[in-house]
Amino acid sequence: MITVIHPGLLSSLQDAGRFGYRSFGVPWSGPMDSFSAGMAKELVQNTPEDAVLEFYQRGPSLQFDADAVIAVTGQNFELVIDGEPKSLFRAHKVKSGQLLSINSLAATNFGYLAIAGGFDSERVLGSRSYCPGITNHIRLERGDKLKFNKNHSIEVPSLSRVKSIAHIFQTEHIEVTPGPEYDRLSPEQKEILWNSSHTLSRNINRMGYRFNPTLGLHSDGILTGPVQAGTVQLTPGGELIVLMRDAQTTGGYARILQLMPDAISVLAQQIPGTTLQFRLKTTT
């Protein structure tokens, strides 16, 4: 059992996602950055379906009531176990009674904690992922108790088996494909779309990332149509909205682009104020 001493910011359990229910308006959910979440699972020898603890900007403080093996991934975080700093991107043993804390060292977005054996939480519609309107819990709270499936067979590696993946997120481009309403844009607007650097606003969350309005770029609304994680909407006011893991299933803004799956993880780790250009995915 793990006791939440401090929940961190917007911390939640996220497994691979909740699939098969979008016709009922249920989001996919799952980790915002599947790269980092998947690496944390790999380090503790979990399956891709196991849940991780996702946190945003500030990590949690957790009191362990049983021995466990954990791994933490993310950028610009500090892992501390009973006052002793530990390396990210490798597995560590946590003993019963020890306190684990994750602190921010600089501007950052999402980090992940995986535990060997996986978290043992309630499944709702086949998934452990927290999601507003779907699950009773939408984020960790102080005093919460987290159960996990103990895996005593795992050996803690003496060296990290996987290197940091910070270079993946150091980019000025996000790869996309054209969306259903892309051809509604005039040639001049298409030139603005591809050649402008778009600035990520502070209005970001698990539902969507908004960019500041781009001068000369706008589109009328549409009749409600299907959307999904990675859909790029363009508002009449010139805002670009990239839908993320907890996105709704339909929307009324023009769907001008679609992010490639890996690009969603890359965008998730970009901080407000970052400037990015969209780049058309080329076929190989």
N, C-alpha and C positions, 0 to 999 in steps of 0.2 A: 504494500500500500504506500502511496505517496500523498503527503499532505501539502496543499498549496499554501505557502506562507505569504507570498505576494504573487498575484496572477500575471504580472507583466502587462503588456498592452495588447489588447485584442487577441489574446491567446486562445487557441481552439484546437480541438482534435480534428485531424483531417486524414482520411484514408484515400484510396485511389479515386473515389468519387461515387456519386449516386446516379446510376444509369437506368434507363428504361421507363422513366416517369416524366419526361419532358412534355408529353402530350397532356399531362395533368398540371402543367405549370411549375414543375419542380426543377430547380437548378441542378447542374452537375456537381457543383462544389469541388472538393479536392484541394490539394496544395496550390497556392499561387505560383510557387516556383517548384515545378516537378523535378528539375535537375537536383537542387539542393536537398529536397525531401527524399528523393530516391537514393542519393548518396548516403544520407544518414541511415536509411534502412539497410543499405548494403554493408555499411561498416559494422553493424551489429547482427548481420546475417539474417535479417527479416525478409519476408516475402513482399512483393510490390503491393499486395493488398492490405498489409498491416498499416495501422494508423500511426501518425507522428503528431507531436505537439508543435503547432505552428505559433510563432509569436512575431510581433511587429514592433520594430524600433527598440523596444525594451523587453528583455526576457524575464521569465519568472524566477522566483525563489521557491525551491521544493525541498521538503524534508522527507527523507527516505526511511521507511520503517522495515525495509528488507533489503538484502543485497541485490544489486542489479548491475547490468552492463549497459552503458549508454554511449551515444555519440551525438555531437552537436555540429551542425553545419550552418553557414551563413557568412556574411561579410561584415567586418568591423564589430564583431561581438567578442566578449571575453567570458570564458567558462571558468568558474571557480568552484572547487569542491572543498568544503571545510576550510576556507581561507587560502587554499593553494591553487594558483592558476594552472589550468590544464589546456592542452592544445585542442583546437578545433580540428575537424576532419580526421579524427581517429577515435577508436573505442577506449572507454575508461571503465574501471570498476568503481562503483559507488557502494559503500558499506552501509549496513543498517545503522540509523542514527545520524548519518551525515547530511549536511545541508549543501545543496547544489544551487548556485546562482549564476545567472547569465546577464551580463551588463553590456551596455553599448559603449564603444570606444570612439565612435565618430558617426556621422550621418549614415543611416542604413535603413533597410526595409525589413525583409522577412528572413527569419532564421528558423531552424528545425531541430527538435530533439527527438531521437528515436531510442527505444528501449528494447533490449533483446527479449523476444517472445511476444512483443506487441502490447499495446494498451488494450485492456479488457473493458470496454464501455458498451453502452446500449447501442444496438443496431436499429435504425429507423429506415424503413424502405430499403433494407439491404446494405446500409452504409453507417459507419460510425461518424461521418463528417458532421460537425456542427453547422447548422444553417438557420438563419432567422426565418420564422414561420413554419419550419419543418421539425426542428428538434427542440426539446425543452431547454437545453443548454445552448447558448449562442457564443459564449466565451467563458473562460475560466473565472472563478470568483475565489476570493480569499476564504480558506477553510475547506475548499472542495477536496474530496478524496479520490485519487486516481488509482484504479486497479491495473495490474499488468500481469501477463502470463509469464511466470518465471521460466527461464531457460538456463538451467544449470550446466548444460553441456558446452556452452560457448566458451572458447578460449579468447582472452583479451590479447590481440596482437601486440607485439612489442614495438612495431613500427606501423605507421599509417599505410594502409593498402591503397589509398586513393589520395591524390593531390588536390589541393584547393582548385576551385574552378572559377576564380575571380575573373580570369581573362575573358570568360564567356560573356560577362555582363559589361565589359568595357568596350562599348560600341557606340557609334553615332548613327547606326542604321537599324531599322526594324523591317524584316522581310514580310511581304504581304502578297496577296493575289487580288485581282479585281473583284468587287462585290456586285450584287444584282443591279444596283443603281449607279454603277460607276459611269456608264455611258450617258447619264443625264448631265454630267459635267461638260461644260464647254471646253474647247481646246485650250483656252486661256486659263481656265480653272484647273485643268489637268496639269498644266505647266507649273502653276502655283503649288499644287499638291505635291508634285515630285521634287521640285527644286527648292522649296522652302524648308527651313529648319523650324520645327514645331516645338513649342515650349510646354512641358508638362506642368499643369497647374497643381495647386495644393488640394484640389478636390479629387482625391483618389481613395478608393476602398475596394473591398472584395467584389463589389458589383461592377465597378467600372473606373477607368482612368480618363480624366478629362484633360484636354490640352487647351491652352489659352486660345481665344479666337484668332483666326488667320485672316488678315485683310484680303478681300477679294474672293474668299472661299465660302460658299454657302449653298444650300439646297432646300427646296420645298420638302415638306413632309410627304409621307406615303400612307396609304391604307396600311393598317397593322399587318406586319409580316413576320415570319420566323427569324429569330436571331439566336446566336450561341456565343460561347466564349471565343473571343478573338474577332468578333464582328466590329468593324469600325463604322460608326454612325456619324453623319454630318448634319448639324442642326441648321435651321434658317439663320441663326445668328453667327454662323461660322465656327462653332465649336466642334472639334473632333472628339468623339467619345469611343474609347475602346472598351468593349464589354469584357469582363473578367470572369473568374470561376463561379461566382454566385449570381451571374447575370440572369435577368428575366428571360422568358422563352419567346416573347414577341415584343415588337417595338414599332414606333411610327416615324422614326427618322430614316433618312436615306442611308442605305447600307452600301457604302462606296468601296470598302476594302474588307479583306479578311486576313487576319494574322495567321501565319503558319503556327502549328502547335508549339514548337520550341520557342517561337518568338514571344508567346504569352509569358513564359518563364522569364525571358530576358527583360521584357517590359516591366514585369512585376517588381524587379529589383532596381528600377530607375527611380531616383528621388525627385521630388518637386523642384522645378527650375531647370531640369535637364532638357537640352535641346536635341531633337532626334529628327532624322529624315526617314521617310518611307522608301523602301527599295523593292522593286518588283522581283518576285521570286522567279528565277530562270529555270526552265526545265533542262534536265540532263539526260 
